[in-house]
Amino acid sequence: MKKYENKIVFITGGASGIGRAAALSFADEGAKVIIADWNLTGAQETKRLIEEISGYAEAHQLDVSKYEQVQDLIARIEVAHGRLDIAINNAGIGASSTFKTADHTLEDWDRVIAVNQSGVFYCMKEQLRVMGKTGSGAIVNVSSIAGLRALPRQQAYVASKHAVIGMTKTAALEYAKQDIRVNAVCPVFTNSPMLELLFSTKDGLREKLVHSIPMKRYGEVADIVNAIMWLCDPGSSFVTGLSLPIDGGQTA
């Protein structure tokens, strides 16, 4: 029997990067994966890749910054499947510009906070409601190394990722007695479309940032997904409220 056989797994930001890799890994271990992303075409491609390995997947369009959309989708998942076992809140964006705090645009602030912070809250609010009915579940929120330290010229992103860690710890304590575990992963710069977008903002940034990582390489999505899979596994059943750096030693 596969490790996640028939588990109902909900993943936001599943159209690419960490979300897509996580969806494929859970499906490979027997889970029924519900993929949500504002990019429906990308989500459908993830679904196709899962079906190629004879897995079960659904693809839904979702803007996590819209509470009504989150509420509606998770309600439909509950009706269709009767429960929710695992949720990976991975959807996130970066700022479209890199300015110091005084010059940070209000548009970037509002947009990043809406997706990265409010979106995680909206998802957890509804996920915990469903998990509370069965008295079990695992949630992993994707924060960032920027949730543990400063990242100059990224005020909104840093604020949102710090918030994810605070929300993770708070929910973990609130639901520990119900055997619902809530943890976060904090990746360092990871090879993904979002990282490529960051590199495009400044010449030489790719070469500069890698020197801040003691292991002298960027993260790979597999590094992050391996940690996510462990945090959802019964083998980590005594772990909750953790914010796990996956950073090649940078925070050390």
N, C-alpha and C positions, 0 to 999 in steps of 0.2 A: 504494500500500500504506500502511495506517495505521501510525503510529509504534510501537504495541504489539501489532501483529497476532499473535494466538494466544499471546501471553505469558500465563503462569499467574501471577495476582496474588492474594495473600492479604491481606485487610484485616480487622483486629480493630476493634471499635467501629464497625461499618459500618451501624448502624441509624439513625444521625442525624448531624447536624453535619458535622465535617471528614471523618469516615469515609465517610458517605454521598456527600458531594460528590466525594471521591477515587474511590470506586467508580464513580460515573457518568462521571467524566472518563476513567478507564482504559478502561472499557467503550466509550466513544465513540471511543477510539483503537484499538479492535479487540481488547482484552485479554479473556481469560476470567477473570472475577472471582469469587473465593470470599469471601463475606461472612460474618463471624463476630461474634456479639454475644450477650450474655446475654438481650437483648430479641429473641426470635425473631420476634415480630410485626413489629417495626421492620426487622429484617434481611430479612424476606420482602417488605416494602414496597419496600425498596431494590432487591431482585431484580426486583420487578414494574416499577419505573421503568426499570431497565436493559433489560428485555425489551421495553418500549414503544419503545425506540430500536433494537430488533433486535439487542441485545447478548446475550452469554452470561453467566449468573450462577448461583451457588448460594448458598443461605442456610443457615447452620448455627447452632445454639445453642451458645454456648461461654462458660464462666466461666474467664477466663485465669488466675485465682488457683488453679485446680485443675490441677496438672501432668498428671495422668492424662488429663484432657479434652483438653489441648493436644496431648499426645503422640498420642492416638488420632486426633484430627482431621487433624493434619498427616500422619500415616501413611496415612490414607485418601486424602488429596490426592495423595500420592506414588503410591499404587497406581492411582488413577483417571487421573492425568495424566502420571505418569512423571518429573515434575520440579517444581520451584518456582523461578520466575524472579525474582519481586519480592514483598517482604513489607512491609506498612505496619503497624507496631505502634502503633496509635492508641488502643486501649481505655484509659480512665482515668476516675477519679472524684475528686471533691473531698471535703473533710471535711464532715461534717454540722453542724458547729458551728465557731465562730471564737473560740478562747481563746488567751491567752498560753501559753507553753511549760509553765509549772508547773501550769496548769489543763487542759492538753490531755488529753482522755480516752484511756485505753488502747484502748478500742474503736475510736475513730476512727483512732488510730495503726495498729493491726493491720489494719484494713480497707483503708486507703489504701495502705499499704506492700504488702499482699498483691496488690492489683490493679495499681498503678502501677509497682512495682519488681519484685516477684517475677514478675508476669505478663509483663513484657517479657523478663526472663531466661528464663522457661520457653519463650516463643515463639522467642526467638533460638536457644536451645539446639537446638530441633528443626528450625527453619528452616535453620540453618547445617549441620546434619547432612545434610539433603537437598541443599542447594546445593553442599556439598562433593563430592558424587558427580558433579556435572556440571562443576564447576570454574568456575562463574560465578554471578552473582546480585547483587541490590541490596536492601538493607534500609534502611528509613527508620523511625526511632523518633520518636514525637511526644513531645518533652519540653515545655518551657515556658520563658518568660522567668524563671519561678521556679526554673528549673534553673541560672540564671546569676547570680541576685541574691536578696536576701532578700524575703520577703513576710510581714510581721508577722501573727501569729495564724493561720498556716497551716503549722505546723512539719512535720507529716507530709507534706503536699503538696510543700513545698519540698525536704524530704529525699528524697522519691521521685523528683522530677524532676532533682535533682542526680545521683542514682544513675543515672538513665537516660543522662545525658551521660557519666558515667564508664564505664558498660558499653558504650556506643557506641564510645568511643575505644579501649577495650581490644579489643573484637571486631574493630574496623577494622584494628588492627595485626596481630592474630593471623591474619587471613584475607586480607590484602592480596596475598600471593603467589599465592593461588588465584583472584585476580580477582573476589573477592566484596567489594563495597563496602558499608560500614555508616556511615550518617550520621544526624543528628538535626535536626529543626526545633524552634525554640523560639518559639512564638507568644506575643505579648502577649495581653491580654484580647480574646477573639474572640467575636463575636456567635454564640451557640450556646445550647442548653438549659443547659449547665453554667454559663455566665456569668449567665444569668437566675437560676439557683439562688443564685449568689453575691450578686447584687444584692438578693435577697429577705432576706438575713441582716441588712441594716442600711439604714435610711432614708438617702437621699442618696448612697449609694455609687456609683450610676451616674454622677452628675454629678462626684463627687470623683475617681474613678479616671481619667476621660478627660483630666483636666488633667495627669496624669503622662506623657502621650504627646505628644511634640512635634508630631506631625501632627494632633493634636486630633480623633482619631476612633478607634473601636475597630476591630480587625481584622475582616475578612470571611473566610468559609471559603474563598472563591476565592483570597485572598491566600496562604493556607497551601497549598492544593492546587497552585497554580502552582509553588511551590517544591518540593513533593514530586515532582511530575511531572518537573521538571528534574533532581532528584537521582537519579532512576531512568533517565534518558535517557542514551544513549551519549555525548551531548554533554558530560556531566559525568564521563566515564570516568576522569579523573585526580583525582577528588575523593573522598576517604574520610576518616573520622574527624572530619568537620565538624559543629559544632553551630551552626546558622544562625539567628540572631535574625531574627524577622519581627515587628517591634515599633514601626514608625513612628518610630524613632530613640530609643526610651526608654533602651536600654543605653548609647547614645552620650552 
